[in-house]
């Protein structure tokens, strides 16, 4: 929580606080994050100049009070990103120092958090990192014992036993961060259940080092890596199960890259057909072809619900439109893919000309197909295509919004909503307009179901991509309302969609196919719950599974068509 808070504060600072933006010391112990901040123009200072300007962020580890005051006196605006758990320890030390207590800090003397904590002891603090160092301390009339928030719980328990035996009058405060404590307990349990443990985090990250140490105590091989490039794939190939642990300062996109690299191991050492299937899955996702097939299947289900017999032209239009728009969207707005899906970013850079041609050709064929259906369908698809193409373009005059919103993309939450509406229109409204030109109650109900299903799909992917989206400044719905709240909203929406289909068929607005298609949102609900309980992990297989829900809708519609005659 403290690390995330500090990084979010740094990412939000440009444009919201006085420039230049700087941090006092490295914001967190992770070189990849520090490089990212450097790319965004956020530099690091290690000394207080006689005169300064702009904004200085105090790192998550905190600083001594004289440092903070010195930055203010030098003329900086100070943005305090100290972790709230660290602030709590600072307060404990300061409160007792004023009562003439000595403060014994269990931690690493050169760690920035400990340096900051010492500053609140008012000269009555000491740092120890072992039982021998404790033995060398003088006896204090009054003393408190606190721990660095990322300290090893095993060692701190040893210290507490030592104190209770020799100096029972000392006051002990268990200040190890509860998330650190949980992570250390979990990595021990994890290591016992797998063959190998990968600890992901900066090599100078204390809490990542402790996770690796705790895992090694179980006797299992442990590899501490900063990025996926350090993985020894040959050494890992023989492992049947691999556990991944990550330090508090390790960003999600680094963990994801490590997992995606490890995800390929079973297919590299397995049979050729397994490797081929995995490669095909990844290729279908990278090219958006599987997404477009899903759109075609969803459209087929919609046409069956609407009793439209000549479904093939509308299925083709849906596939071509989605293929074109999704590919162009990745081509023109792929900054977030650097963090959310580096493989996709690399794939698009490598095949940019082919993908551009393929996207434009798909869009062109879609429009030609729509033109054969009449002017109304053509204009509808043309307007939707223009809207999709302009999503990443600066089309809003600067004077209207003060320059903050120049593109449709800049409107908070617009991505998820517009993708869902576009799919809903092309899979349900477009066929109705082409056939009759009138929108019935049934058509509205089908549009709501189709749009809702795509909304859940897009919002779920936004939840997986929250950190990368925040880095590039994209405000998706999960970022606006929070991940937990977003999950609750999606679960309720899926429940509503199931009930909507069931009642619509029961009342007679839709055919009996609606009863069977309630399975589609229920399966999505099951998948969302499985992800929430960590039964499913982000990667190729999860992404493929999400897109398969639309294929399932098409299969259900095919089976209903065959057996309902």
Beta strands, then each sheet from edge to edge (+ up, - down):
strand 1: 21-24
strand 2: 43-45
strand 3: 55-58
strand 4: 77-80
strand 5: 102-106
strand 6: 125-128
strand 7: 143-147
strand 8: 171-172
strand 9: 196-200
strand 10: 221-225
strand 11: 242-246
sheet 1: 2+ 1+ 3+ 4+
sheet 2: 6+ 5+ 7+ 8+
sheet 3: 10+ 9+ 11+
end
